[in-house]
Amino acid sequence: MLIACATCFGAADSDQVKAAKIGVLVLLGFIVPLLVAIALIARSWARRARALQALEAQGFSAVTSLVRNASWEPVTRSPASAMRAARSSST
């Protein structure tokens, strides 16, 4: 004769069901922050892409500017701050 385990049988107060619930919560504790971090990175990249696209629409080309300046130092300004600087210098 086969007897089902507590999880399959449905004993809500058994140790196996409690352990399964804790296991689900632990997995969610790892997965949710990871997915949030991925979403925040994607949002950051999307904002940067929009800012760069706006700069290029105004005639600014990051590649042309790098070649012209022949400076390979790291960029210290974000595309959004560069766009603000370009606007203020053009007026």
VOMAR-919284 format. One line per 2 residues: number of its first residue (from 1); their letters; for each residue x negated, y negated, z of N, C-alpha, C, O. Coordinates in pm, 1 decimal, padded with zeros to 6 digits, always signed. Example, Ala and Ser with C-alpha at 12.3 -4.5 7.8 and 13.67 -1.06 7.14 Angstrom:
BEGIN
1 = AS = -01319.0:+00569.0:+00780.0:-01230.0:+00450.0:+00780.0:-01320.0:+00330.0:+00780.0:-01423.6:+00331.9:+00846.5 | -01285.0:+00225.0:+00708.0:-01367.0:+00106.0:+00714.0:-01290.0:-00003.0:+00787.0:-01340.9:-00113.8:+00803.9 .
! end
This chain:
BEGIN
1 = ML = -00083.7:+00116.7:+00000.0:+00000.0:+00000.0:+00000.0:-00089.2:-00124.4:+00000.0:-00186.1:-00131.6:+00075.6 | -00056.6:-00221.2:-00084.3:-00133.1:-00344.9:-00095.2:-00064.9:-00456.1:-00016.5:+00056.5:-00474.7:-00024.4 .
3 = IA = -00144.0:-00528.3:+00058.1:-00091.3:-00641.2:+00134.2:-00161.7:-00768.0:+00083.9:-00284.2:-00771.3:+00072.3 | -00084.6:-00869.9:+00054.8:-00141.4:-00994.7:+00002.7:-00216.2:-01068.2:+00113.4:-00185.5:-01054.1:+00231.7 .
5 = CA = -00316.4:-01148.1:+00071.1:-00391.1:-01227.2:+00169.1:-00303.2:-01342.6:+00218.8:-00195.0:-01367.6:+00165.5 | -00351.1:-01410.7:+00319.6:-00271.4:-01517.6:+00379.8:-00245.7:-01632.0:+00281.7:-00141.0:-01696.4:+00287.9 .
7 = TC = -00340.3:-01657.8:+00191.2:-00322.0:-01765.1:+00093.6:-00210.5:-01729.2:-00003.5:-00123.3:-01811.5:-00031.4 | -00213.1:-01607.9:-00054.4:-00110.1:-01565.7:-00149.8:+00024.0:-01541.5:-00081.0:+00130.2:-01569.7:-00136.5 .
9 = FG = +00017.0:-01490.6:+00036.5:+00139.6:-01456.4:+00108.6:+00212.8:-01581.3:+00155.4:+00335.7:-01582.4:+00162.9 | +00137.6:-01686.7:+00187.0:+00202.5:-01812.4:+00221.2:+00204.5:-01847.0:+00367.5:+00286.7:-01928.6:+00409.2 .
11 = AA = +00117.4:-01788.7:+00447.6:+00111.5:-01823.7:+00588.9:+00040.4:-01958.0:+00601.7:-00082.2:-01964.1:+00593.0 | +00115.0:-02063.6:+00621.9:+00059.8:-02199.1:+00620.3:-00031.6:-02227.1:+00738.2:-00112.8:-02319.3:+00732.1 .
13 = DS = -00020.7:-02151.3:+00843.4:-00103.2:-02177.8:+00962.1:-00224.3:-02085.5:+00972.7:-00291.9:-02084.3:+01075.5 | -00252.5:-02008.1:+00867.6:-00366.0:-01915.6:+00874.7:-00498.1:-01990.0:+00852.7:-00500.3:-02101.5:+00800.6 .
15 = DQ = -00606.4:-01926.7:+00893.0:-00739.9:-01985.9:+00878.7:-00780.3:-02001.1:+00732.4:-00847.8:-02097.5:+00696.3 | -00739.1:-01906.2:+00647.8:-00775.0:-01914.3:+00505.7:-00709.0:-02034.4:+00439.2:-00772.7:-02102.2:+00358.6 .
17 = VK = -00586.2:-02061.5:+00470.3:-00516.7:-02175.4:+00410.4:-00578.3:-02305.4:+00460.4:-00595.8:-02399.8:+00383.3 | -00611.2:-02310.4:+00588.8:-00675.1:-02431.3:+00643.6:-00811.3:-02454.7:+00577.5:-00845.7:-02567.9:+00543.6 .
19 = AA = -00888.2:-02347.2:+00559.5:-01019.3:-02358.6:+00495.8:-01005.9:-02401.9:+00349.6:-01087.0:-02480.5:+00300.7 | -00905.3:-02351.9:+00280.6:-00883.3:-02391.8:+00141.0:-00847.4:-02539.8:+00132.0:-00892.8:-02609.5:+00041.2 .
21 = KI = -00766.5:-02587.6:+00225.4:-00730.4:-02729.6:+00226.2:-00852.7:-02816.6:+00253.9:-00871.4:-02920.1:+00189.9 | -00935.3:-02774.7:+00348.8:-01057.8:-02850.7:+00378.9:-01151.8:-02848.4:+00258.8:-01215.6:-02949.1:+00227.9 .
23 = GV = -01160.6:-02734.4:+00191.2:-01244.5:-02723.6:+00071.5:-01199.8:-02819.3:-00038.0:-01282.9:-02881.7:-00104.1 | -01070.2:-02831.1:-00057.3:-01017.1:-02923.8:-00157.4:-01051.3:-03067.2:-00119.2:-01090.4:-03146.3:-00205.1 .
25 = LV = -01037.3:-03101.4:+00007.1:-01069.5:-03237.5:+00052.0:-01218.2:-03268.4:+00036.7:-01254.7:-03379.7:-00001.3 | -01304.0:-03170.9:+00065.9:-01448.2:-03192.4:+00050.0:-01482.3:-03213.6:-00097.7:-01559.9:-03303.0:-00131.4 .
27 = LL = -01425.0:-03132.5:-00184.5:-01449.9:-03150.0:-00327.6:-01400.3:-03286.2:-00376.2:-01467.5:-03352.9:-00454.8 | -01283.1:-03326.7:-00329.3:-01233.4:-03460.1:-00366.1:-01325.0:-03569.7:-00313.1:-01343.8:-03672.7:-00377.7 .
29 = GF = -01381.8:-03546.5:-00194.6:-01474.9:-03643.3:-00136.8:-01599.9:-03662.1:-00221.2:-01660.8:-03769.0:-00218.0 | -01638.8:-03561.1:-00295.8:-01753.9:-03572.5:-00385.2:-01714.3:-03623.6:-00523.0:-01784.0:-03707.2:-00580.5 .
31 = IV = -01604.7:-03574.9:-00575.7:-01565.7:-03605.1:-00713.4:-01513.6:-03747.4:-00728.9:-01550.8:-03815.5:-00824.5 | -01429.1:-03794.1:-00638.3:-01368.3:-03927.0:-00652.6:-01473.6:-04038.3:-00653.0:-01468.5:-04123.9:-00741.3 .
33 = PL = -01568.9:-04041.6:-00558.6:-01671.4:-04147.1:-00566.8:-01755.7:-04139.1:-00694.4:-01795.7:-04242.0:-00748.9 | -01782.1:-04018.7:-00741.5:-01857.6:-04003.1:-00864.8:-01780.3:-04060.8:-00983.1:-01837.8:-04131.4:-01065.9 .
35 = LV = -01652.0:-04031.8:-00991.6:-01570.3:-04085.8:-01100.1:-01556.5:-04237.3:-01090.5:-01554.4:-04306.0:-01192.6 | -01547.0:-04289.5:-00969.0:-01540.1:-04435.1:-00950.1:-01670.3:-04499.4:-00997.5:-01667.5:-04603.3:-01063.5 .
37 = AI = -01783.1:-04439.3:-00964.8:-01912.3:-04493.5:-01008.5:-01923.7:-04492.4:-01160.0:-01972.9:-04588.7:-01218.8 | -01879.4:-04385.8:-01223.6:-01882.7:-04378.9:-01369.7:-01793.0:-04486.3:-01429.2:-01830.6:-04550.0:-01527.6 .
39 = AL = -01675.5:-04507.4:-01371.8:-01583.7:-04610.1:-01422.3:-01642.6:-04749.7:-01405.7:-01627.9:-04833.5:-01494.7 | -01708.6:-04776.1:-01294.0:-01768.8:-04907.6:-01272.4:-01883.7:-04933.2:-01370.2:-01900.2:-05045.2:-01418.5 .
41 = IA = -01962.2:-04831.1:-01399.0:-02070.3:-04845.9:-01496.9:-02012.2:-04872.0:-01635.4:-02062.1:-04957.4:-01708.6 | -01907.9:-04799.6:-01671.3:-01845.3:-04820.4:-01802.0:-01787.6:-04962.0:-01812.0:-01798.7:-05026.5:-01916.2 .
43 = RS = -01726.6:-05009.6:-01704.3:-01672.3:-05145.7:-01704.3:-01783.5:-05249.2:-01718.6:-01767.8:-05348.2:-01790.1 | -01894.9:-05226.4:-01651.2:-02008.8:-05317.3:-01661.4:-02062.8:-05319.6:-01803.9:-02092.7:-05426.4:-01857.3 .
45 = WA = -02075.2:-05203.5:-01865.0:-02124.6:-05198.8:-02003.2:-02027.7:-05266.7:-02098.6:-02070.4:-05333.4:-02192.9 | -01897.8:-05250.7:-02075.3:-01798.2:-05314.3:-02161.8:-01805.9:-05466.7:-02149.5:-01797.1:-05537.3:-02249.9 .
47 = RR = -01822.2:-05517.2:-02028.0:-01836.2:-05662.4:-02009.1:-01960.8:-05715.2:-02078.7:-01956.6:-05819.0:-02144.8 | -02070.9:-05644.0:-02063.8:-02194.2:-05687.4:-02128.9:-02181.0:-05685.0:-02281.1:-02230.7:-05774.2:-02349.9 .
49 = AR = -02114.2:-05583.1:-02332.4:-02094.5:-05574.9:-02477.4:-02010.0:-05690.6:-02527.1:-02039.6:-05749.0:-02631.4 | -01903.3:-05724.7:-02452.2:-01819.8:-05839.3:-02492.2:-01898.7:-05969.7:-02488.9:-01885.6:-06052.8:-02578.8 .
51 = AL = -01980.6:-05987.8:-02385.3:-02060.9:-06109.6:-02374.8:-02161.9:-06117.6:-02488.1:-02182.2:-06224.8:-02545.0 | -02225.5:-06005.7:-02521.7:-02321.3:-06004.0:-02630.7:-02252.9:-06028.3:-02764.2:-02307.3:-06096.9:-02850.7 .
53 = QA = -02134.7:-05972.7:-02780.9:-02059.5:-05994.7:-02904.1:-02021.4:-06142.0:-02918.1:-02025.9:-06197.0:-03028.1 | -01984.6:-06205.2:-02808.7:-01951.4:-06347.5:-02812.7:-02074.3:-06430.6:-02848.4:-02064.3:-06527.2:-02924.0 .
55 = LE = -02190.2:-06393.2:-02794.4:-02313.9:-06464.1:-02828.2:-02347.0:-06448.3:-02976.0:-02384.9:-06544.8:-03042.4 | -02332.8:-06327.8:-03026.7:-02363.0:-06304.2:-03167.3:-02264.4:-06376.4:-03257.8:-02300.2:-06417.8:-03368.1 .
57 = AQ = -02140.2:-06391.9:-03212.1:-02041.0:-06465.9:-03290.5:-02077.8:-06613.7:-03299.0:-02040.3:-06682.1:-03394.3 | -02151.4:-06663.1:-03198.9:-02195.2:-06801.9:-03199.5:-02326.4:-06819.8:-03275.5:-02378.4:-06931.0:-03284.1 .
59 = GF = -02379.8:-06711.8:-03330.1:-02501.2:-06721.7:-03407.7:-02626.4:-06681.5:-03333.6:-02735.5:-06687.4:-03390.4 | -02614.6:-06641.5:-03210.9:-02730.9:-06598.3:-03133.6:-02754.9:-06451.0:-03159.3:-02663.7:-06369.7:-03144.2 .
61 = SA = -02875.1:-06415.9:-03197.5:-02909.1:-06275.9:-03217.8:-03021.1:-06238.8:-03123.1:-03128.3:-06299.2:-03126.7 | -02997.7:-06141.0:-03039.1:-03096.5:-06099.8:-02939.6:-03223.0:-06048.3:-03006.7:-03333.3:-06077.4:-02960.5 .
63 = VT = -03209.0:-05972.8:-03114.4:-03325.0:-05916.6:-03182.5:-03405.1:-06027.8:-03248.8:-03527.5:-06031.5:-03236.3 | -03337.7:-06118.4:-03319.2:-03407.1:-06228.8:-03385.3:-03479.4:-06314.9:-03284.0:-03592.7:-06356.8:-03307.4 .
65 = SL = -03415.1:-06341.6:-03172.1:-03477.6:-06423.7:-03070.1:-03600.4:-06355.6:-03011.1:-03699.3:-06423.4:-02983.0 | -03597.6:-06225.8:-02991.7:-03713.4:-06154.2:-02939.4:-03828.9:-06156.9:-03038.4:-03943.9:-06177.0:-02999.2 .
67 = VR = -03799.0:-06136.8:-03166.5:-03904.3:-06136.5:-03267.7:-03963.1:-06276.3:-03281.4:-04084.7:-06291.7:-03292.8 | -03877.3:-06378.5:-03280.3:-03923.6:-06515.3:-03294.3:-04015.7:-06554.5:-03178.8:-04120.5:-06615.3:-03200.4 .
69 = NA = -03977.2:-06520.4:-03058.8:-04055.9:-06557.6:-02942.3:-04175.3:-06465.9:-02920.8:-04269.9:-06503.4:-02851.5 | -04172.9:-06346.5:-02978.8:-04276.9:-06245.4:-02960.7:-04305.3:-06223.3:-02812.6:-04418.9:-06197.6:-02772.8 .
71 = SW = -04202.3:-06233.5:-02733.4:-04215.6:-06215.6:-02590.4:-04139.6:-06089.5:-02551.9:-04019.2:-06078.9:-02575.0 | -04209.4:-05996.4:-02494.4:-04145.9:-05872.1:-02455.6:-04129.6:-05863.6:-02305.6:-04124.9:-05753.9:-02249.8 .
73 = EP = -04120.9:-05976.7:-02240.3:-04097.0:-05979.2:-02097.5:-03951.8:-05938.7:-02071.5:-03865.8:-05958.4:-02157.3 | -03924.9:-05883.5:-01956.4:-03786.6:-05844.2:-01927.9:-03693.8:-05964.9:-01923.0:-03731.2:-06072.1:-01875.4 .
75 = VT = -03574.4:-05945.8:-01972.2:-03474.1:-06051.7:-01972.2:-03423.5:-06069.0:-01830.1:-03383.4:-05972.3:-01765.4 | -03425.5:-06192.0:-01782.2:-03385.4:-06215.7:-01643.8:-03243.3:-06269.7:-01634.3:-03187.4:-06279.5:-01525.0 .
77 = RS = -03185.1:-06304.5:-01748.2:-03048.6:-06356.8:-01745.1:-02953.6:-06254.8:-01806.0:-02989.7:-06180.6:-01897.4 | -02833.9:-06252.8:-01754.9:-02732.2:-06165.8:-01812.4:-02679.0:-06231.4:-01939.4:-02695.6:-06352.1:-01956.7 .
79 = PA = -02615.7:-06155.6:-02028.4:-02559.0:-06215.2:-02149.1:-02457.3:-06325.7:-02118.5:-02446.6:-06423.0:-02193.1 | -02383.7:-06310.3:-02009.8:-02283.7:-06412.2:-01975.0:-02351.8:-06543.2:-01936.9:-02306.5:-06650.0:-01978.0 .
81 = SA = -02460.8:-06537.0:-01858.3:-02529.1:-06660.0:-01821.2:-02600.8:-06720.7:-01941.2:-02611.2:-06842.9:-01951.0 | -02650.2:-06638.0:-02032.2:-02711.6:-06689.6:-02154.5:-02607.3:-06759.9:-02240.2:-02636.4:-06861.2:-02303.7 .
83 = MR = -02485.5:-06706.0:-02241.9:-02378.1:-06768.5:-02318.7:-02342.8:-06903.8:-02258.3:-02320.3:-07000.2:-02331.5 | -02337.7:-06912.0:-02125.3:-02309.9:-07039.1:-02060.5:-02419.9:-07141.4:-02090.1:-02391.7:-07258.8:-02113.8 .
85 = AA = -02544.7:-07096.0:-02088.4:-02657.3:-07184.7:-02118.1:-02652.1:-07233.7:-02261.9:-02682.0:-07349.8:-02289.6 | -02614.0:-07144.9:-02353.5:-02603.6:-07183.5:-02495.0:-02493.3:-07286.4:-02513.2:-02509.1:-07381.3:-02589.9 .
87 = RS = -02382.6:-07268.6:-02443.9:-02272.1:-07364.8:-02453.7:-02313.8:-07501.2:-02401.5:-02285.2:-07603.6:-02463.5 | -02381.9:-07502.3:-02286.7:-02418.3:-07630.3:-02226.0:-02525.4:-07700.7:-02309.4:-02526.6:-07823.7:-02314.1 .
89 = SS = -02615.2:-07627.3:-02375.2:-02718.7:-07691.4:-02454.9:-02666.1:-07740.8:-02589.1:-02724.3:-07831.5:-02648.8 | -02555.0:-07681.3:-02637.8:-02500.2:-07722.8:-02766.1:-02414.3:-07847.4:-02753.9:-02386.0:-07911.7:-02854.9 .
91 = T = -02372.2:-07883.4:-02633.9:-02288.0:-08002.4:-02617.8:-02369.0:-08123.6:-02580.6:-02313.4:-08232.1:-02563.3 .
! end
